[in-house]
Amino acid sequence: MSEYLYGANVRANGIRQHYLRYGGNGPAVVIVPGITSPAVTWGFVAERFGRHFDTYVLDVRGRGLSEASDTLDYGLDAQADDVAAFAEALGLQRYMVVGHSMGARIAVRLARRHPHAGFDRLALIDPPVSGPGRRPYPSALPWYVDSIRAALEGMDADAMRQFCPTWSDQQLRLRAEWLHTCDERAVVKSYDDMHQEDIHQDMPHIQVPVLLMAAGRGDVISDADVAEIETLIPELRVTRVTSAGHMIPWDDEDAFYRAFGDFLGTPL
C-alpha cells in the first residue's frame, strides 16, 4: 500500500511552491532534493519515510512544478528562505530537514539564516563542499545543461542512459520524464553558487544535531572534508555509505536507510 497522500501548492516566500506529501503521521520531515531532482524523483524514498514520518518533498524553486521565471532569484539565500516560509505556511512548528546535495547546502544556509524556524535536526546527504578557494564540484556544468536541453526536446530512457549509465530503466524513465521541468537558469545559478558560496562559514552557527552522510564513491566529500566539518559543527554525527556514489539511495537504497540509524528518532 502506497504512503502517498497528495501533491499540492502553497504560496510561501512570495512564490508558488509545489510539494508531495507522504504518510501523514509521526514527526514531520521535509526532504529537499538536489540540483536537478524534482520532488517526484524522490518519491521512492518518501514512500519509505512515510511509514514513520509526516513527509513533505519539495520542488525547489525552478524545478518540478514550483514557480520558475527569468526574473526569479535562484540564489542560495532565496532557496533557504523558501524552506522556512514553506514550513511556516503549512504550520509545521517542529520538523526535521533531510537535504541531498544542493538540498544539503540549502539546509546549512537555512540553519544560518533562520535558526528559530522550527527545525530540530538536519541530515546532510553528501553535500558539495566546493566554494571559493576550494576544489570544484566533480560534475561539470555541461553534463547538466546538455541533459536538460535534450529533455526539453523530448527523450526516452535509452537517450538518458548516456548521462546516467549506471541507473536502472525505471530511474532513467522517471528522469527522462521530469528533467525538462528543471529551469536551466536555476540550475546554472545553483551550480555557480556551489563554487561562489562557502557554506563552511555557516556551519558553526548550526544549533541543532546534524547527521553528515558521505558517499563512498563520487569524490564529492573526502575524508579531509569530513574532518574539517567535524571541527565546524558542534553536534555532528558522521556516517558513510561506502557502496554508493553521490546518488546514494539510487545506488544502494537499503544502505541509505540504515545509515540514518536512530538519528531521526526511529530507524527507517
N, C-alpha and C positions, 0 to 999 in steps of 0.2 A: 504494500500500500504506500502510495506516494505521500511525502510530507509537504508537498507543495500546496500552498493556500491560495495565493493570488499574486498578480502583478499590479502595481498602482503607480500613480504620480503624485507628488506633493510639491507645493511651491515653497521653497526654502532658500535662503540666501539670494533671493531675487531671481532665481531660475526655476525651471521645471526639472525636478529630479525624479527619475524613474527607479523603481526598486522591485525586487521579488521577495516574497515572504514565505518562509517555510516553518513548519512545526507549530509555532504559536504559543507554546508552553515553556515554562522554565525561564531562567535568566536570559536577558536579551544579548544577542551578538550581532554586530554589524560587520559584514565582510566587505572589504574594499579591494577590488581586483587591480591588476596591473595595467600597463600602458596600452595594450590592445586586447583587453579581455572584457567584453561586455558581460553584464551580470549573468546572462543566460549560460555562458560558458562555465560558470562556477556552480551550475545547478546540481551537478552530481555530488559536489562537496556539501552544498546546502542541504541536500536530502539527508546526509549522514548527521550533520549538525542539528537538523530539525528534529531528530529523535530525542534530543536532550535540551535544546535551546529554542527560544523565540528568535528566529534567524532572519536577518534582513541582508540582502545582497544588493549593493549599489551599482547603478550605472554611473560611473564617474563622468562629470560633465564632458561633452564631446564624444561620448561613447554610448553605444546601445541606443536606448530610447530617451535618454536625458537630453537636455537642451544643447544645441550647438549652433554657432553662427560665426561670421567673420569678424564680429566685434566682441565676442565673449572673451573674458580674461581666463586663460588656460594655465595661469601660474600656480605654483605650489601653495602659496598662501590662500588663494581662492578655493583650491581643492580642499584644503584643510578646513576652511570656514564652512564649506558645503556640508561636511560631515557633522560638525557641531550644530549647524542650523537644521539639518535633517533630523537629528535626534531630538532636538527641541520641538520641531514641528509635529513629530509623531508622539511626543510626550514620553520619550524614553528617559526616565530620571536616572537609572543606573544601567549601564551596558558595558560590554567588552568589545574591543575592536580587534579584528583579525585582518591584517593588511599584507598583501603579497606584492613583492617587487615595488613598483611605483606606489602601490597602495600602502606598503610599509613606510615609505618615505612620507606619504601623506599623514599617516598615523603619528609619526615622530613630530612633524610640524604641528599637527593638531594638539599634541601634548604641550608644545611650547606656547602656542597662541591661545589655547582655551583650556587651561589647567583645571578649571572648575566646570567643564562641560557635562560631566556626569559619567564618563567612562572610568572604570576602576581597574582595568587590566588591558595591556596591549600585547598582541602577538605579532612579531615582525618576521615575516616569512621571506627569507633570502633577499633582504633589501639591498639595492645597489648602493655602494659606498663611494662611488665616483664623486668628484667635485673639484673645485679649483686646486691645482697643485697635486691632484691625486690621479691614479691611473684611470684611463677611460673605461666606460662600460664595455664589456666584451662583445656585445652585439652591435654591429654598425647600423647607422640610421637607414641606409638604403634597403636593408632587409625589411624594415617596417614599411617604408614608403612604397617600395615596389609591390609588396604583397597587398597593401591597401588598394593601390591603383588597379591591380589585377582583379581584386574582388569587386571593385566598382564596375568593371566591365562585365563581370559575371564569371565565376569559376566553380569547378566542382572539386571533390575531394582529391582526385588524381592531380589536378593542377596545383592544389595547395601542398601536395606532398613534396614538391621541390623546395618549399620553405620550411616544412616541418617533417623531415624524412622519417623520424622515429615514432611519430604519432600513429594511433590506431585509426582505422577507417571512420569510426564513429566520431572521434575527436576532430579529424580532418573535415568531415562533413559539417560539423557544427561551426568550426572556424570559417569555412568557406561561405556558409550561410550568413554569418553575422559580422565578418570583418569589415564589410563595406560601411557599417554604421560607425566606425571609428574615424572621426574627422581628422584628416591629415594635418591640419593646422594645430589641433590639440596634441597630436602625437609628436609632432616636431617640437612644439614648445616644451612638452614634458621631457622629451629626450634632451633638449638643450639644458633644461633645468637640472637634469641629473649630473651635468658637468659644471654648472654655474652656481648651484645651490649646495652648500656644505651642511648636511643635516647633522654632522658631528657636533656642531655648535649648539644644536637644540637638545642633544641627548642629556646633558647634565641637569636640565630643567624638568625632566620627566619625574613625576611624583608618585607614580603607581608601579606595581610589579610589571616586569617586561619579560616575555619569552622571545629569545632570538633563535630562530630555526634556520640553520645553514645547510644548503645542499652540498653533497659530497663531490658533485661534478658541476661543471659550468663556469667555474672561475669567477663567480660574482663576489663571493666572500672568501677570503683566505684565512688561515689560522692567525696571521698577523692582524687582520682586520678585526677578528673576534676578540683578540687580546686587547686591542685598542678600545673597542666598545665596552669591554668589561671594566675599563678604568673610567668610563664616562657615565654609565647608567648605574645608579646605586643599587636598585633591586633588579638584578638581571639573572635569568636562568638561560643557559645555553644548551641547545640540543642539536644534533646533527643527523641528517638522513644521508648516509654515505652511498646508498644505492641509487640516488636520484640526482638529476640535473636541476636547473633553475625552476622548471615547471614541476615542482615536487609531487603534487597529487596526481599529475598526469603520468609520471614515471613510476611511482610506487605509492599507490593510494593508501594501502594498509599501513605502510611505514610512516606516512604523513600523519595519519590519525594517532598512531602510537606515540609519535614524537611530542604530542601535546601533553602526554602523561595526565596528571591531575591539575594542570595549570588553570584550566577553565572551571575547575570545581568538580568536574566529573569526567572520567575517561571517555573518549569517543569510541 
